[in-house]
Each structure stands twice: as C-alpha cells, then as structure tokens.
Amino acid sequence: MRLVDSIPWQAEASDAPPVRLDYGEIEVPSDLDVTYIGVLHNMIGGAPDYMREAFEGADVLVQEGPGWDKALLRQLQDIANGSYTALKGSLESLEQQRKDAPGMADWNEFYFRNLYESGVRVVIADYTKDHPRAEDERKLLHGGGALNQEAVRRIFANRDRHILTSMVGKISELRRMVPDIRDRSPLRVLMLFGAGHYAVHDALAAAAEEQGVTSFSSRLLFQESAALVLGSDSPDQEAAARQRATDYQDWIRTPEG
C-alpha cells in the first residue's frame, strides 16, 4: 500500500488557509520535522507496508485513540520498546474485534507488529476515557447518520482542536523532560491518524508560520486506500461519509468554522 500526496475526496475539499480550529494560545515548539500520514484503519487495498519504515524514521509517534487511558499508553510504549509480553497481550485483545470488524482488527495487528521494537516514543493525543466530550465521539461513531450537519461539524472540530492542543503540549513536555528527546535536532514527529483529521496538520503548520517558528517543516501524506472514508461495503454509507468529510474540511476553513 503506497503513500500519495492527496486522495480524491480530500482534493475536492478546500485547501485555502488558514484552518480555523480556534486552537487558542498554543506555542508550537521549534526544530520539528513533522510527517502526517492519513490512514484508513482497514486492510482494504493491501497492507500498509510503509509503516515499519515510518516508525523507524521517527523519534515520536503521535496517534489518535478516543477513550484512551494510561494503561493503553503504557502497553503501546512497551511494544515499541520491545516487550513481547505487551505485543502478545495486544494481539490477544483483538479477538472480539476480529468478529465485529475483521478488517480493522487486521490493521491493528499489522500496526502492533510493526510498532514492536521500533523504539519510537508513543504519544496519544485524543480524548481520555473520562473526558467530558468522549461521549460525543461515541455518538458520532455509532449514530452519525442521526446527527444534523451542525452537530457533526462541531464534534469533528472539538476533537481536532483537542488533538492539536494536546499534541503540542505533550511534545513540548517531552522536549523539557526527556534528555534524549530534547537533544534531537530536528525532532522527527510522525502523526498517524485517520485521514479525516488532516486539518490538524494544516492548523499546526499554519500556527508555526504565524508564530515564526524556526526550523519547522511538515509534509502531508495519505495511505492510498484512505480514498475510502469508511471502508464500508455500502456505497450509500461511503458516499454519505465522504460528503460529511468534505463538508467539514470546507467549513473548518471559513470564518463560521
């Protein structure tokens, strides 16, 4: 599965800056080299064989994970550090998902196996399990079709804003607290997110430019299969999801957004 510079539904959306995430007073760290890879969490189209190289080429991996807790972060970091026990436990945890969503389970297995022994520092920038907006995300995942356009936009924007501010805060903290991270120049950051979150990359780049951040570079890439928004067998569901995604990306770049 190769990486591409754009995918059809993303190319249909506006890319006019600035992205208006109303992210407040974030301070983008200097000396960062950021790669955003927008993915489809599914093995449709083949294995994401770029993944191992991407992990090994990064100092910090930032990923999504709504409802995460410290136990999950510790598990992922242990896998990256080479704990076979952590890898085995994560693979065993996919048993139920293999029944409900086999394509996603296969993707997660591939992810765990490639994360193993990569040595990357793992950061989860998303709603924690007890975050008050985590319920909004659950409603979107399980009943998005019943929500009106305005509600969907706000849920998307709130989460993207939280991801951005959380990510910047965590990277800044690593820079201060971890000598090995502090000394990296540049610090290579890999953002691995569902393709629908690419406004986070654009907002980060816009903030870095506005703040005159030195030695900041970034690139936006997509897993080719992310041309499918859901990976659904239903053309109607896929079309509706595609429309929601492009509508949000257009809206987030307007004064109203």
C-alpha positions in Angstrom: 0.0 0.0 0.0 1.7 3.2 -1.2 1.6 6.7 0.2 0.2 9.5 -2.0 0.1 13.3 -1.8 -3.7 13.5 -2.0 -6.8 11.4 -2.2 -9.9 12.2 -4.3 -12.3 13.3 -1.5 -9.6 15.4 0.1 -8.8 17.0 -3.2 -12.4 18.0 -3.5 -12.3 20.0 -0.3 -10.9 23.5 0.0 -7.3 23.8 1.0 -7.4 27.6 1.4 -5.6 28.7 4.6 -6.0 29.4 7.3 -7.6 26.4 9.0 -9.8 27.9 11.7 -9.6 25.5 14.6 -9.7 28.3 17.2 -6.8 26.5 19.0 -6.1 29.3 21.4 -2.7 30.0 22.9 -0.7 27.1 21.7 3.1 27.6 21.3 4.5 25.4 18.6 7.9 24.0 19.5 10.8 24.8 17.2 13.1 22.4 15.4 10.4 19.9 14.4 10.1 17.8 11.3 6.5 16.6 11.1 5.1 13.9 8.8 1.3 13.4 8.8 0.0 10.2 7.3 -3.7 10.0 6.9 -4.9 6.4 7.0 -7.9 4.1 6.6 -7.9 1.8 9.6 -8.6 -1.2 7.4 -6.6 -3.6 5.3 -8.6 -2.8 2.2 -6.2 -2.4 -0.7 -3.4 -4.3 1.0 -1.1 -4.0 3.9 0.3 -0.5 4.8 3.9 -1.7 4.1 5.3 1.8 4.6 4.6 1.6 8.3 7.7 0.0 9.7 10.0 2.4 7.8 7.8 5.3 9.0 8.2 4.2 12.6 11.9 3.7 12.4 12.3 7.1 10.8 10.5 8.9 13.7 11.5 9.9 17.2 7.9 10.5 18.4 4.7 8.8 17.1 1.5 10.7 17.8 -1.7 8.8 17.3 -5.4 9.0 17.9 -7.2 6.9 20.4 -10.5 8.2 21.8 -11.2 6.9 25.3 -7.5 6.0 26.0 -6.0 5.7 29.4 -2.5 5.4 30.9 -2.7 1.6 30.7 -3.1 1.7 26.9 -0.3 4.2 26.5 2.0 2.0 28.7 1.1 -1.0 26.6 1.9 0.7 23.3 5.2 2.1 24.7 6.1 -1.3 26.0 5.5 -2.8 22.5 7.7 -0.1 20.9 10.4 -0.8 23.5 10.4 -4.5 22.5 8.2 -6.2 25.2 7.0 -9.4 23.6 4.5 -9.8 26.5 2.9 -6.5 25.7 2.7 -7.4 22.0 1.2 -10.8 22.7 -1.4 -9.2 25.1 -2.4 -6.6 22.4 -2.8 -9.3 19.8 -4.9 -11.4 22.1 -7.1 -8.4 22.8 -8.2 -8.3 19.1 -10.3 -11.5 19.4 -13.7 -9.8 19.7 -12.8 -7.1 17.1 -12.0 -9.9 14.6 -15.7 -10.9 14.9 -17.1 -7.4 14.7 -14.7 -5.6 12.4 -12.1 -8.1 10.9 -10.6 -5.5 8.5 -9.8 -3.1 11.4 -8.5 -6.0 13.5 -6.1 -7.0 10.8 -5.0 -3.3 10.5 -4.4 -3.2 14.3 -2.4 -6.4 14.2 -0.2 -5.1 11.5 0.2 -1.9 13.5 1.2 -3.7 16.7 3.7 -6.0 14.8 5.4 -3.0 13.1 5.5 -0.9 16.3 7.3 -3.8 18.0 10.9 -2.9 18.8 10.7 0.3 16.7 12.0 2.3 19.7 9.7 5.2 18.9 8.3 7.4 21.7 4.4 7.0 21.7 2.1 9.9 22.4 -1.7 9.6 22.3 -3.3 13.0 21.6 -7.0 12.4 22.0 -9.9 12.3 24.5 -9.1 10.3 27.6 -11.7 7.8 28.8 -13.1 10.2 31.4 -13.0 13.3 29.1 -16.5 15.0 29.0 -16.5 15.1 25.2 -15.7 11.4 24.8 -19.4 10.7 24.7 -19.9 13.0 21.7 -17.4 10.9 19.8 -19.2 7.7 20.7 -22.5 9.2 19.4 -20.8 10.1 16.2 -19.3 6.7 15.7 -22.5 4.8 16.5 -25.2 7.2 15.3 -23.6 9.7 13.0 -26.4 9.4 10.5 -28.9 10.7 13.0 -27.0 13.9 13.8 -27.6 17.1 11.9 -24.8 18.7 9.9 -24.1 21.4 12.5 -23.7 18.8 15.3 -21.3 16.7 13.2 -19.2 19.7 12.3 -18.9 20.7 16.0 -18.0 17.2 17.1 -15.3 17.0 14.4 -13.9 20.5 15.2 -13.9 20.0 19.0 -11.9 16.7 18.7 -9.5 18.1 16.1 -8.9 21.1 18.4 -8.3 18.9 21.3 -5.9 16.6 19.3 -3.9 19.7 18.2 -3.5 21.3 21.6 -2.9 18.0 23.4 -0.2 17.0 20.8 1.6 20.4 21.0 1.5 20.3 24.8 2.8 16.7 25.0 5.7 17.3 22.5 6.7 20.4 24.5 6.7 18.4 27.7 8.9 15.7 26.1 11.3 18.4 24.9 11.6 19.7 28.5 11.6 16.5 30.5 13.3 13.8 28.3 17.0 14.4 27.6 17.1 12.1 24.6 14.1 13.9 23.0 15.4 17.3 24.0 18.7 16.7 22.2 17.1 15.6 18.8 17.6 18.2 16.1 15.3 18.1 14.4 12.8 16.1 16.4 11.1 13.8 13.9 7.4 13.6 14.6 5.1 11.1 12.9 1.4 11.8 13.1 -0.6 8.6 12.3 -4.3 9.5 12.2 -7.5 8.7 10.3 -7.4 10.7 7.1 -10.4 12.8 8.2 -8.2 14.6 10.8 -5.8 16.2 8.3 -7.0 19.7 9.3 -4.8 19.1 12.4 -1.7 19.0 10.3 -2.8 22.1 8.4 -3.6 24.0 11.6 -0.3 23.0 13.1 1.6 24.3 10.0 -0.4 27.5 10.0 0.3 28.1 13.7 4.0 27.5 13.1 4.0 30.0 10.3 2.1 32.6 12.2 4.4 32.3 15.2 7.6 32.4 13.0 8.7 29.1 14.4 12.3 28.4 13.4 13.4 25.1 11.8 9.8 23.8 11.4 8.9 21.6 8.4 6.0 19.3 7.7 4.5 17.2 5.0 1.0 15.7 4.4 0.7 12.2 3.0 -2.2 9.7 2.7 -2.4 6.0 2.6 -3.8 5.3 -0.8 -6.8 3.3 0.5 -7.9 6.3 2.5 -9.7 7.4 -0.6 -12.4 5.3 1.1 -13.7 7.2 4.1 -15.2 4.3 6.0 -14.1 1.2 4.1 -17.8 0.2 4.1 -19.4 -2.3 1.7 -22.3 0.1 1.3 -21.9 2.7 -1.5 -24.6 4.8 0.1 -22.8 4.8 3.5 -19.5 5.6 1.9 -21.0 8.4 -0.2 -22.6 9.9 3.0 -19.3 9.7 4.9 -17.4 11.3 2.0 -19.8 14.2 1.9 -19.5 14.7 5.7 -15.7 14.7 5.5 -15.5 17.2 2.6 -18.2 19.4 4.1 -16.3 19.6 7.4 -12.9 20.3 5.7 -14.6 23.2 3.8 -16.4 24.6 6.8 -13.3 24.5 9.1 -11.6 27.0 6.7 -14.4 29.6 6.9 -15.0 32.4 9.4 -18.0 30.5 10.7 -15.9 27.4 11.4 
